[in-house]
Amino acid sequence: MCILYVGQQLRTGCNVSSVMQILNQPLAPQTLILLNQLLQQIKVLQQYMQQQAVVQVQPLKGGSNAVLHISVQITKTKQQIQNLQVTQ
């Protein structure tokens, strides 16, 4: 099974039974490693997006620098996710 397909299925928020079907299929060790990396990057992306929301609502001293830094990190993380999704 292609990591791109697994990642797309998990990312699109498919129902629980579909996720269970995917997770119950035997996966090659490299696929498991890539899936783990993908899930870690999605978690990192969620954390950056939460930080961005907080900084935008509650601007701090040097807030524009913080927003820029977080935006750059979000872009980098999205690129890493895309790179993992095309790895086969």
Secondary structure, DSSP 4 states (H G I P E B T S, - for coil): --HHHHHHHHHTT--HHHHHHHHHS---HHHHHHHHHHHHHHHHHHHHHHHHHHHHHS--TTHHHHHHHHHHHHHHHHHHHHHHHH--
